[in-house]
Amino acid sequence: MKFSLGDPKQSLDPFWWDEAEPTWVTAGKAGVRSATMFWPGSEVSIHASRPPDWLRYDEHVSYTQRINTILDWIRRPADIRPAFVTLYFEAVDNAGHEFGPDSTEVNAAIADVDARIGDLVAGLAAMDQPARLIVVADHGMRATDESRVIQLADLIDLPSIIAVETGPYAAIEPAAATDNRVHDALLKPHEHMNCARREELPERLHYGRNPRVAAIICIAEPGWTILAGPPAWPVTGGAHGYDNQDPEMLALFVASGTGLTGDVGIVDNIEVYPLLMALIGVAPLASDATGVLVKRLPR
């Protein structure tokens, strides 16, 4: 069984989400009211809980409507006003995938999102409502093209594998009764790709411990694409999912009003979670984070 965020039968099934606890569930347990404007998982009953305010994801809801909805939530009386709010914009990601990270379309999307964040800041200021804002992205983007393709069919007969995921990385399960053929074919040096058993992945990836991770993970050289047969769509535009040491995978982190001091430099995105928990006064759950951002908050 493979998970797809675009398939409501799967994406709304708590089975796929209940092995973790999102911020709004932890906040709710601690008595902090949350509201989510289109955040992955926020429309799912995770641990039998949802944020008090949430909306079913709909890409046709304009960014202005999203901002106005949040401002309406903030205008409520204190007892039903959210103290923690998430907001999601997909435009930059969509443009990066379709047109590539260096395109005029990406620059236009960035400008649009920047303007809407400005609308949010202006709306909060008009209400004299202080807020601590954190703007993040979950990944960078690197240009791809059809001249840089690694075809798994050239390395192993495709019926021998289950390609759970392909692209900048491939998640592969050997099919039943294949003995060691898949491991022997993939777990050796290849041009433009490195493969490893999930338990042997570099520790810095923080990946491979969960049994839902495929048995073999192959990571392409930046800019290359791993395929298992003909592509479902043209290999053009941009993609993410390469090694996190690739500088093109670095993502945005902007904090305003949080009190963070000094240059935080480059930090793992797993450090955002304990920072959010600290800002809303809730104890974080155990994680791989070191708390490097929390240590920079005023004491």
Secondary structure as UniProt FT lines:
FT   TURN            5..6
FT   HELIX           8..11
FT   HELIX           14..16
FT   TURN            17..19
FT   HELIX           23..29
FT   TURN            30..31
FT   STRAND          34..37
FT   TURN            40..43
FT   TURN            47..48
FT   STRAND          53..54
FT   TURN            59..60
FT   HELIX           63..74
FT   HELIX           78..80
FT   STRAND          84..87
FT   HELIX           91..99
FT   TURN            101..102
FT   HELIX           104..126
FT   TURN            127..128
FT   STRAND          133..136
FT   STRAND          142..143
FT   TURN            146..147
FT   STRAND          149..151
FT   HELIX           152..154
FT   HELIX           158..160
FT   STRAND          161..165
FT   STRAND          169..174
FT   TURN            176..177
FT   TURN            179..180
FT   HELIX           181..186
FT   TURN            191..192
FT   STRAND          193..197
FT   HELIX           198..200
FT   HELIX           203..205
FT   TURN            211..212
FT   STRAND          216..220
FT   TURN            222..223
FT   STRAND          225..227
FT   STRAND          238..239
FT   TURN            244..245
FT   HELIX           247..249
FT   STRAND          253..256
FT   HELIX           269..271
FT   HELIX           272..279
FT   TURN            280..281
FT   TURN            292..293
FT   HELIX           294..296
//
